[in-house]
Amino acid sequence: MENLSDIEIMRFVQAGEIHRVGALYERHKKSLYAYFYRCSNDRSVSEDMVQNVFMKVIKYKDQFKGHGQFNYWLFRIARHTWLDSIKKNDPMYRAAEINNDLLEGSYSARAAHMMTQDDQKEKLRKALDMISPEKKDAIILSRYHGLDYKTIADMSDCTENAIKSRVMRGIMEIKEIVKSN
């Protein structure tokens, strides 16, 4: 099973060998968990969301066409799973984890020196939680998961320029929120 690609394993799953989803789970659980943890800042929620994604992989297995990378299809499901939980006013929605590198270079050395790292992280977490879910999602997918804007745009059913705009506007909003607090 280790020698098979994700796409090959999905072909088996589509043919009815549902047990093979376990191999995909083992390959992708860490990156999905990291995505959900950055969104929710909650281990239990993140674990549940990973499980939900793989339940949807099984449910929507026939929608996988085998074009492009499996990872992108999987993250599209993950993104929709997360956004669905937000839309339902799910109590799992909490402040997201964000590191100092999000706004790297955006503070003057003097301002960065004035804040302790813990205070700065907390302010950034709160600020990220205050921006729209679309901007937050674009920032997390691009900054933490290294997805390019085109891929995020495809996942979001919008243009690449829209994603660039969401990221830039989101970062600008975060900077303003942090400055005002």
N, CA, C and O of each residue as an XYZ file, in Angstrom:
724
protein
N       0.825     -1.193      0.000
C       0.000      0.000      0.000
C       0.869      1.257      0.000
O       0.478      2.290     -0.543
N       2.048      1.162      0.612
C       2.925      2.337      0.689
C       3.413      2.780     -0.678
O       3.718      3.955     -0.877
N       3.488      1.852     -1.618
C       3.995      2.188     -2.945
C       2.927      2.802     -3.839
O       3.243      3.353     -4.893
N       1.680      2.712     -3.432
C       0.596      3.254     -4.238
C       0.440      4.747     -3.989
O       0.631      5.227     -2.871
N       0.095      5.465     -5.034
C      -0.169      6.902     -4.887
C      -1.549      7.091     -4.258
O      -2.351      6.160     -4.187
N      -1.803      8.302     -3.810
C      -3.117      8.628     -3.257
C      -4.215      8.384     -4.283
O      -5.289      7.881     -3.954
N      -3.935      8.742     -5.509
C      -4.925      8.575     -6.578
C      -5.213      7.094     -6.804
O      -6.367      6.709     -6.994
N      -4.185      6.273     -6.786
C      -4.392      4.834     -6.961
C      -5.218      4.251     -5.810
O      -6.101      3.422     -6.029
N      -4.928      4.682     -4.606
C      -5.701      4.207     -3.454
C      -7.155      4.648     -3.585
O      -8.067      3.873     -3.298
N      -7.377      5.891     -4.017
C      -8.744      6.373     -4.198
C      -9.492      5.549     -5.248
O     -10.698      5.337     -5.125
N      -8.800      5.095     -6.253
C      -9.448      4.243     -7.273
C      -9.970      2.956     -6.621
O     -11.065      2.492     -6.943
N      -9.182      2.383     -5.704
C      -9.634      1.186     -4.972
C     -10.855      1.523     -4.111
O     -11.818      0.758     -4.060
N     -10.804      2.672     -3.437
C     -11.921      3.103     -2.590
C     -13.171      3.273     -3.450
O     -14.258      2.850     -3.058
N     -13.020      3.884     -4.606
C     -14.157      4.085     -5.497
C     -14.717      2.766     -6.009
O     -15.902      2.662     -6.329
N     -13.858      1.768     -6.080
C     -14.290      0.445     -6.535
C     -14.940     -0.363     -5.411
O     -15.330     -1.513     -5.617
N     -15.057      0.240     -4.220
C     -15.746     -0.435     -3.129
C     -14.858     -0.930     -2.006
O     -15.364     -1.459     -1.017
N     -13.562     -0.775     -2.129
C     -12.644     -1.212     -1.079
C     -12.448     -0.072     -0.069
O     -11.380      0.533      0.022
N     -13.511      0.188      0.674
C     -13.568      1.316      1.604
C     -12.461      1.242      2.662
O     -11.974      2.276      3.121
N     -12.067      0.033      3.048
C     -11.036     -0.122      4.087
C      -9.717      0.539      3.710
O      -8.898      0.827      4.583
N      -9.507      0.780      2.432
C      -8.259      1.408      1.988
C      -8.178      2.899      2.344
O      -7.117      3.509      2.213
N      -9.274      3.471      2.784
C      -9.256      4.868      3.233
C      -8.284      5.011      4.404
O      -7.723      6.085      4.621
N      -8.090      3.942      5.146
C      -7.163      3.972      6.280
C      -5.758      4.394      5.873
O      -5.076      5.098      6.617
N      -5.331      3.968      4.703
C      -3.996      4.354      4.221
C      -3.941      5.858      3.945
O      -2.947      6.518      4.247
N      -5.007      6.380      3.378
C      -5.065      7.827      3.124
C      -5.115      8.589      4.444
O      -4.479      9.632      4.595
N      -5.868      8.065      5.382
C      -5.945      8.670      6.705
C      -4.557      8.774      7.328
O      -4.171      9.834      7.822
N      -3.815      7.687      7.305
C      -2.474      7.686      7.894
C      -1.548      8.689      7.212
O      -0.713      9.308      7.870
N      -1.687      8.849      5.926
C      -0.827      9.779      5.177
C      -1.164     11.245      5.447
O      -0.270     12.092      5.461
N      -2.426     11.548      5.659
C      -2.854     12.944      5.670
C      -3.392     13.453      7.002
O      -3.726     14.633      7.111
N      -3.482     12.611      8.003
C      -4.093     13.033      9.270
C      -3.327     14.166      9.942
O      -3.942     15.055     10.531
N      -2.007     14.153      9.865
C      -1.226     15.193     10.544
C      -1.431     16.566      9.919
O      -1.593     17.557     10.631
N      -1.425     16.628      8.599
C      -1.589     17.938      7.956
C      -3.015     18.456      8.141
O      -3.214     19.658      8.318
N      -4.004     17.573      8.102
C      -5.376     17.998      8.352
C      -5.560     18.450      9.798
O      -6.210     19.460     10.072
N      -4.980     17.687     10.709
C      -5.065     18.060     12.125
C      -4.454     19.449     12.334
O      -5.021     20.281     13.043
N      -3.302     19.693     11.718
C      -2.640     20.994     11.858
C      -3.530     22.111     11.312
O      -3.626     23.181     11.914
N      -4.170     21.867     10.189
C      -5.075     22.864      9.612
C      -6.216     23.176     10.577
O      -6.488     24.340     10.872
N      -6.879     22.136     11.065
C      -8.016     22.349     11.962
C      -7.582     22.932     13.303
O      -8.322     23.708     13.908
N      -6.406     22.572     13.766
C      -5.937     23.127     15.032
C      -5.672     24.623     14.888
O      -5.967     25.402     15.794
N      -5.122     25.011     13.763
C      -4.890     26.443     13.540
C      -6.203     27.202     13.410
O      -6.281     28.381     13.756
N      -7.222     26.535     12.916
C      -8.540     27.174     12.809
C      -9.251     27.231     14.149
O      -9.892     28.234     14.464
N      -9.150     26.178     14.941
C      -9.966     26.077     16.151
C      -9.207     26.259     17.454
O      -9.796     26.633     18.468
N      -7.906     26.000     17.436
C      -7.079     26.048     18.638
C      -7.595     25.062     19.697
O      -7.489     25.310     20.899
N      -8.148     23.951     19.229
C      -8.735     22.956     20.123
C      -8.393     21.559     19.599
O      -8.759     21.204     18.479
N      -7.699     20.783     20.407
C      -7.248     19.451     19.975
C      -8.417     18.515     19.686
O      -8.434     17.821     18.669
N      -9.381     18.505     20.580
C     -10.525     17.611     20.426
C     -11.327     17.945     19.165
O     -11.715     17.056     18.408
N     -11.563     19.224     18.958
C     -12.275     19.666     17.761
C     -11.494     19.258     16.520
O     -12.075     18.776     15.547
N     -10.189     19.448     16.551
C      -9.349     19.123     15.398
C      -9.418     17.641     15.073
O      -9.522     17.260     13.907
N      -9.360     16.813     16.093
C      -9.449     15.365     15.874
C     -10.802     14.987     15.275
O     -10.874     14.179     14.348
N     -11.868     15.574     15.809
C     -13.205     15.291     15.284
C     -13.338     15.734     13.834
O     -13.925     15.033     13.010
N     -12.788     16.900     13.533
C     -12.891     17.424     12.172
C     -12.133     16.535     11.179
O     -12.594     16.325     10.057
N     -10.976     16.016     11.589
C     -10.222     15.095     10.723
C     -11.081     13.869     10.430
O     -11.161     13.420      9.286
N     -11.718     13.334     11.455
C     -12.607     12.182     11.262
C     -13.745     12.532     10.301
O     -14.093     11.741      9.424
N     -14.316     13.716     10.473
C     -15.403     14.151      9.589
C     -14.950     14.225      8.137
O     -15.696     13.859      7.229
N     -13.736     14.696      7.922
C     -13.217     14.787      6.554
C     -13.161     13.403      5.920
O     -13.574     13.231      4.773
N     -12.663     12.427      6.643
C     -12.537     11.095      6.040
C     -13.886     10.400      5.881
O     -14.048      9.541      5.014
N     -14.839     10.764      6.708
C     -16.203     10.271      6.479
C     -16.742     10.857      5.168
O     -17.441     10.178      4.416
N     -16.409     12.117      4.908
C     -16.840     12.748      3.665
C     -16.071     12.201      2.466
O     -16.618     12.120      1.366
N     -14.820     11.831      2.664
C     -14.058     11.201      1.579
C     -14.791      9.938      1.131
O     -14.927      9.677     -0.065
N     -15.256      9.170      2.094
C     -15.997      7.952      1.758
C     -17.335      8.314      1.105
O     -17.706      7.739      0.082
N     -18.039      9.246      1.688
C     -19.358      9.634      1.173
C     -19.283     10.183     -0.251
O     -20.129      9.873     -1.090
N     -18.262     11.002     -0.514
C     -18.153     11.668     -1.813
C     -17.068     11.068     -2.699
O     -16.557     11.733     -3.599
N     -16.725      9.829     -2.447
C     -15.628      9.177     -3.183
C     -15.807      9.234     -4.699
O     -14.830      9.336     -5.441
N     -17.049      9.169     -5.152
C     -17.287      9.177     -6.590
C     -17.106     10.551     -7.220
O     -17.045     10.669     -8.444
N     -17.021     11.583     -6.401
C     -16.794     12.927     -6.927
C     -15.317     13.191     -7.213
O     -14.975     14.171     -7.875
N     -14.448     12.321     -6.716
C     -13.021     12.486     -6.995
C     -12.760     12.015     -8.416
O     -13.020     10.862     -8.757
N     -12.251     12.905     -9.230
C     -12.044     12.599    -10.647
C     -10.612     12.181    -10.975
O     -10.343     11.698    -12.076
N      -9.706     12.361    -10.039
C      -8.325     11.951    -10.284
C      -7.496     12.987    -11.008
O      -6.361     12.713    -11.400
N      -8.049     14.174    -11.190
C      -7.293     15.251    -11.836
C      -6.560     16.031    -10.756
O      -7.122     16.290     -9.691
N      -5.344     16.400    -11.008
C      -4.586     17.171    -10.034
C      -4.143     16.304     -8.869
O      -4.104     15.078     -8.965
N      -3.817     16.951     -7.790
C      -3.318     16.233     -6.627
C      -4.456     15.902     -5.677
O      -5.357     16.715     -5.467
N      -4.411     14.712     -5.106
C      -5.400     14.278     -4.127
C      -5.432     15.226     -2.937
O      -6.496     15.528     -2.396
N      -4.255     15.689     -2.540
C      -4.136     16.575     -1.384
C      -5.020     17.811     -1.532
O      -5.622     18.256     -0.554
N      -5.108     18.368     -2.731
C      -5.926     19.558     -2.957
C      -7.409     19.231     -2.809
O      -8.165     20.013     -2.233
N      -7.821     18.082     -3.326
C      -9.217     17.651     -3.181
C      -9.539     17.441     -1.702
O     -10.608     17.828     -1.229
N      -8.620     16.835     -0.994
C      -8.808     16.576      0.429
C      -8.927     17.883      1.219
O      -9.790     18.008      2.088
N      -8.064     18.851      0.919
C      -8.132     20.132      1.628
C      -9.375     20.928      1.238
O      -9.859     21.749      2.017
N      -9.874     20.695      0.073
C     -11.134     21.344     -0.308
C     -12.260     20.817      0.585
O     -13.095     21.585      1.063
N     -12.275     19.510      0.803
C     -13.263     18.914      1.704
C     -13.052     19.464      3.114
O     -14.016     19.817      3.793
N     -11.802     19.538      3.554
C     -11.497     20.040      4.896
C     -11.977     21.479      5.048
O     -12.587     21.832      6.057
N     -11.709     22.280      4.075
C     -12.109     23.690      4.124
C     -13.624     23.806      4.227
O     -14.133     24.578      5.040
N     -14.346     23.049      3.411
C     -15.808     23.096      3.452
C     -16.339     22.556      4.786
O     -17.337     23.054      5.306
N     -15.681     21.556      5.325
C     -16.071     21.013      6.624
C     -15.937     22.086      7.693
O     -16.825     22.259      8.528
N     -14.826     22.800      7.660
C     -14.609     23.868      8.643
C     -15.623     24.994      8.473
O     -16.226     25.439      9.450
N     -15.814     25.454      7.245
C     -16.737     26.551      7.002
C     -18.172     26.166      7.360
O     -18.936     26.999      7.848
N     -18.540     24.903      7.117
C     -19.868     24.435      7.518
C     -20.042     24.513      9.030
O     -21.115     24.870      9.516
N     -18.997     24.183      9.766
C     -19.099     24.235     11.227
C     -19.251     25.679     11.708
O     -19.928     25.934     12.705
N     -18.631     26.612     11.009
C     -18.768     28.028     11.360
C     -20.186     28.506     11.060
O     -20.804     29.192     11.874
N     -20.688     28.142      9.898
C     -22.019     28.589      9.491
C     -23.100     28.101     10.442
O     -24.130     28.756     10.607
N     -22.874     26.982     11.051
C     -23.858     26.429     11.988
C     -23.680     27.000     13.387
O     -24.284     26.517     14.344
N     -22.845     28.032     13.501
C     -22.538     28.629     14.807
C     -22.083     27.573     15.790
O     -22.466     27.563     16.960
N     -21.268     26.700     15.281
C     -20.745     25.594     16.076
C     -19.906     26.128     17.224
O     -19.067     27.001     17.001
N     -20.098     25.640     18.443
C     -19.289     26.105     19.568
C     -17.816     25.728     19.428
O     -16.979     26.203     20.195
N     -17.498     24.877     18.454
C     -16.102     24.498     18.237
C     -15.281     25.660     17.684
O     -14.051     25.642     17.737
N     -15.962     26.658     17.159
C     -15.272     27.791     16.557
C     -14.617     28.628     17.646
O     -15.299     29.264     18.449
N     -13.313     28.621     17.666
C     -12.556     29.352     18.683
C     -11.424     30.116     18.009
O     -11.225     30.037     16.797
N     -10.704     30.843     18.819
C      -9.583     31.627     18.294
C      -8.573     30.708     17.630
O      -8.288     29.622     18.135
N      -8.046     31.132     16.525
C      -7.079     30.324     15.789
C      -5.672     30.599     16.280
O      -5.360     31.697     16.742
N      -4.836     29.593     16.174
C      -3.431     29.729     16.521
C      -2.738     30.455     15.369
O      -2.916     30.102     14.204
N      -1.971     31.442     15.699
C      -1.231     32.168     14.674
C       0.139     32.517     15.241
O       0.256     32.929     16.395
N       1.142     32.355     14.447
C       2.516     32.604     14.892
C       2.959     34.013     14.530
O       2.311     34.701     13.741
N       4.040     34.417     15.103
C       4.569     35.751     14.838
C       4.920     35.972     13.374
O       4.928     37.110     12.904
N       5.213     34.888     12.641
C       5.663     35.069     11.264
C       4.561     35.548     10.330
O       4.858     35.945      9.203
N       3.289     35.525     10.759
C       2.213     36.004      9.915
C       2.424     37.457      9.506
O       2.234     37.834      8.350
N       2.811     38.236     10.462
C       3.017     39.658     10.188
C       4.500     40.008     10.162
O       4.881     41.146     10.433
N       5.315     39.047      9.842
C       6.759     39.231      9.840
C       7.137     40.467      9.023
O       6.739     40.625      7.869
N       7.875     41.286      9.627
C       8.337     42.483      8.938
C       7.315     43.605      8.913
O       7.596     44.675      8.374
N       6.138     43.389      9.480
C       5.119     44.414      9.386
C       5.113     45.365     10.588
O       4.431     46.389     10.564
N       5.855     45.037     11.617
C       5.972     45.933     12.769
C       7.358     46.555     12.770
O       8.331     45.944     12.327
N       7.428     47.741     13.260
C       8.746     48.329     13.415
C       9.462     47.570     14.523
O       8.816     46.949     15.367
N      10.754     47.613     14.527
C      11.529     46.914     15.551
C      11.155     47.437     16.936
O      11.074     46.665     17.891
N      10.927     48.748     17.048
C      10.574     49.340     18.329
C       9.239     48.816     18.850
O       9.123     48.485     20.030
N       8.236     48.738     17.986
C       6.907     48.262     18.401
C       6.955     46.786     18.781
O       6.337     46.377     19.764
N       7.678     45.994     18.017
C       7.789     44.568     18.316
C       8.509     44.356     19.638
O       8.179     43.442     20.394
N       9.495     45.205     19.913
C      10.256     45.091     21.157
C       9.390     45.423     22.367
O       9.588     44.868     23.447
N       8.428     46.329     22.186
C       7.592     46.771     23.292
C       6.647     45.678     23.790
O       6.261     45.675     24.959
N       6.282     44.773     22.927
C       5.367     43.703     23.314
C       6.141     42.447     23.665
O       7.141     42.129     23.022
N       5.696     41.751     24.658
C       6.298     40.448     24.915
C       5.774     39.501     23.857
O       4.734     39.754     23.249
N       6.483     38.422     23.636
C       6.045     37.476     22.614
C       4.684     36.881     22.944
O       3.856     36.720     22.048
N       4.436     36.558     24.181
C       3.146     35.973     24.550
C       2.012     36.951     24.318
O       0.959     36.577     23.803
N       2.222     38.199     24.695
C       1.193     39.206     24.461
C       0.925     39.382     22.979
O      -0.222     39.501     22.548
N       1.986     39.396     22.217
C       1.847     39.572     20.775
C       1.102     38.394     20.161
O       0.216     38.589     19.328
N       1.446     37.184     20.559
C       0.748     36.005     20.029
C      -0.733     36.050     20.380
O      -1.584     35.748     19.543
N      -1.035     36.420     21.600
C      -2.434     36.489     22.021
C      -3.194     37.547     21.234
O      -4.332     37.318     20.824
N      -2.585     38.685     21.023
C      -3.224     39.739     20.234
C      -3.440     39.289     18.787
O      -4.482     39.564     18.192
N      -2.450     38.597     18.234
C      -2.595     38.106     16.873
C      -3.691     37.051     16.783
O      -4.471     37.044     15.831
N      -3.752     36.165     17.766
C      -4.812     35.143     17.794
C      -6.187     35.809     17.811
O      -7.076     35.439     17.045
N      -6.345     36.775     18.675
C      -7.629     37.458     18.791
C      -7.960     38.223     17.509
O      -9.102     38.223     17.051
N      -6.957     38.865     16.946
C      -7.168     39.628     15.715
C      -7.563     38.705     14.567
O      -8.458     39.037     13.790
N      -6.916     37.566     14.451
C      -7.252     36.617     13.387
C      -8.690     36.141     13.556
O      -9.405     35.938     12.574
N      -9.100     35.968     14.781
C     -10.461     35.515     15.057
C     -11.494     36.584     14.713
O     -12.668     36.265     14.527
N     -11.081     37.834     14.627
C     -12.007     38.938     14.374
C     -12.235     39.210     12.886
O     -13.183     39.908     12.527
N     -11.385     38.673     12.025
C     -11.571     38.918     10.592
C     -12.552     37.890     10.035
O     -12.884     36.911     10.704
N     -13.006     38.117      8.821
C     -14.013     37.236      8.223
C     -13.451     35.816      8.048
O     -12.244     35.639      7.887
N     -14.329     34.813      8.079
C     -13.879     33.430      7.890
C     -13.151     33.213      6.558
O     -12.218     32.413      6.488
N     -13.570     33.916      5.508
C     -12.932     33.767      4.202
C     -11.483     34.249      4.235
O     -10.590     33.598      3.693
N     -11.262     35.395      4.875
C      -9.900     35.937      4.974
C      -9.052     35.058      5.882
O      -7.897     34.764      5.574
N      -9.621     34.648      6.985
C      -8.915     33.790      7.934
C      -8.494     32.488      7.254
O      -7.351     32.052      7.392
N      -9.402     31.883      6.535
C      -9.128     30.625      5.846
C      -8.018     30.802      4.808
O      -7.116     29.970      4.714
N      -8.085     31.873      4.040
C      -7.066     32.128      3.015
C      -5.688     32.318      3.655
O      -4.686     31.830      3.133
N      -5.642     33.015      4.764
C      -4.363     33.229      5.458
C      -3.811     31.916      5.989
O      -2.626     31.628      5.820
N      -4.651     31.122      6.625
C      -4.182     29.850      7.190
C      -3.707     28.907      6.086
O      -2.646     28.295      6.208
N      -4.483     28.788      5.012
C      -4.088     27.879      3.929
C      -2.809     28.336      3.230
O      -1.978     27.508      2.855
N      -2.648     29.644      3.054
C      -1.454     30.119      2.344
C      -0.227     30.170      3.248
O       0.849     29.717      2.857
N      -0.380     30.719      4.453
C       0.775     30.917      5.327
C       1.215     29.659      6.063
O       2.411     29.438      6.251
N       0.261     28.835      6.480
C       0.604     27.675      7.289
C       0.699     26.376      6.514
O       1.467     25.481      6.868
N      -0.091     26.281      5.452
C      -0.079     25.036      4.693
C       0.610     25.177      3.348
O       0.697     24.216      2.584
N       1.094     26.365      3.063
C       1.910     26.574      1.877
C       1.182     26.404      0.555
O       1.821     26.215     -0.480
N      -0.130     26.467      0.571
C      -0.861     26.345     -0.683
C      -0.746     27.657     -1.453
O      -0.788     28.742     -0.872
N      -0.602     27.538     -2.760
C      -0.497     28.755     -3.562
C      -1.889     29.351     -3.774
O      -2.905     28.684     -3.574
N      -1.910     30.603     -4.176
C      -3.172     31.318     -4.320
C      -4.095     30.656     -5.351
O      -5.311     30.622     -5.163
N      -3.531     30.140     -6.418
C      -4.350     29.492     -7.453
C      -5.072     28.280     -6.879
O      -6.258     28.080     -7.140
N      -4.368     27.479     -6.106
C      -4.976     26.292     -5.508
C      -6.093     26.680     -4.539
O      -7.168     26.081     -4.540
N      -5.822     27.685     -3.718
C      -6.845     28.152     -2.768
C      -8.044     28.703     -3.538
O      -9.190     28.492     -3.142
N      -7.782     29.399     -4.622
C      -8.866     29.944     -5.442
C      -9.721     28.815     -6.012
O     -10.950     28.895     -5.998
N      -9.081     27.777     -6.506
C      -9.826     26.632     -7.040
C     -10.675     25.982     -5.949
O     -11.820     25.599     -6.190
N     -10.113     25.864     -4.761
C     -10.841     25.272     -3.640
C     -12.017     26.143     -3.211
O     -13.033     25.642     -2.730
N     -11.867     27.447     -3.392
C     -12.862     28.405     -2.913
C     -13.858     28.827     -3.985
O     -14.766     29.616     -3.722
N     -13.685     28.303     -5.185
C     -14.547     28.680     -6.304
C     -14.543     30.187     -6.547
O     -15.592     30.803     -6.735
N     -13.342     30.769     -6.539
C     -13.216     32.189     -6.846
C     -11.905     32.399     -7.607
O     -11.208     31.436     -7.925
N     -11.581     33.634     -7.889
C     -10.381     33.921     -8.663
C      -9.141     33.990     -7.769
O      -9.227     34.174     -6.555
N      -8.012     33.838     -8.407
C      -6.739     33.954     -7.701
C      -6.574     35.361     -7.128
O      -6.072     35.525     -6.016
N      -6.992     36.363     -7.875
C      -6.907     37.740     -7.386
C      -7.777     37.952     -6.151
O      -7.420     38.725     -5.262
N      -8.914     37.269     -6.095
C      -9.774     37.380     -4.912
C      -9.060     36.822     -3.681
O      -9.163     37.390     -2.594
N      -8.342     35.720     -3.849
C      -7.607     35.129     -2.730
C      -6.467     36.047     -2.303
O      -6.261     36.276     -1.111
N      -5.732     36.570     -3.275
C      -4.663     37.517     -2.944
C      -5.222     38.693     -2.151
O      -4.632     39.141     -1.168
N      -6.364     39.174     -2.600
C      -6.998     40.301     -1.932
C      -7.415     39.929     -0.510
O      -7.220     40.712      0.419
N      -7.987     38.742     -0.339
C      -8.398     38.302      1.001
C      -7.201     38.228      1.945
O      -7.276     38.665      3.094
N      -6.103     37.673      1.453
C      -4.911     37.552      2.296
C      -4.383     38.928      2.658
O      -4.136     39.213      3.830
N      -4.209     39.780      1.664
C      -3.656     41.109      1.929
C      -4.578     41.937      2.827
O      -4.117     42.584      3.768
N      -5.871     41.915      2.535
C      -6.818     42.677      3.364
C      -6.901     42.099      4.773
O      -7.015     42.833      5.755
N      -6.843     40.782      4.856
C      -6.861     40.141      6.165
C      -5.663     40.548      7.000
O      -5.802     40.855      8.184
N      -4.489     40.551      6.391
C      -3.277     40.956      7.105
C      -3.359     42.422      7.509
O      -2.958     42.793      8.612
N      -3.880     43.253      6.611
C      -4.024     44.674      6.946
C      -5.005     44.856      8.107
O      -4.762     45.662      9.006
N      -6.108     44.110      8.087
C      -7.080     44.200      9.182
C      -6.459     43.730     10.496
O      -6.682     44.337     11.543
N      -5.691     42.662     10.441
C      -5.022     42.152     11.643
C      -4.072     43.207     12.197
O      -4.029     43.440     13.405
N      -3.321     43.837     11.320
C      -2.404     44.887     11.769
C      -3.151     46.025     12.448
O      -2.714     46.523     13.485
N      -4.270     46.437     11.874
C      -5.058     47.531     12.452
C      -5.655     47.133     13.806
O      -5.663     47.927     14.747
N      -6.143     45.918     13.892
C      -6.714     45.435     15.151
C      -5.659     45.397     16.237
O      -5.901     45.821     17.367
N      -4.488     44.888     15.893
C      -3.392     44.796     16.875
C      -2.951     46.195     17.300
O      -2.698     46.428     18.481
N      -2.858     47.122     16.355
C      -2.447     48.488     16.683
C      -3.440     49.164     17.626
O      -3.045     49.902     18.528
N      -4.732     48.909     17.412
C      -5.752     49.596     18.200
C      -5.939     48.994     19.590
O      -6.577     49.603     20.449
N      -5.399     47.833     19.811
C      -5.544     47.202     21.150
C      -4.348     47.421     22.012
O      -4.317     46.958     23.153
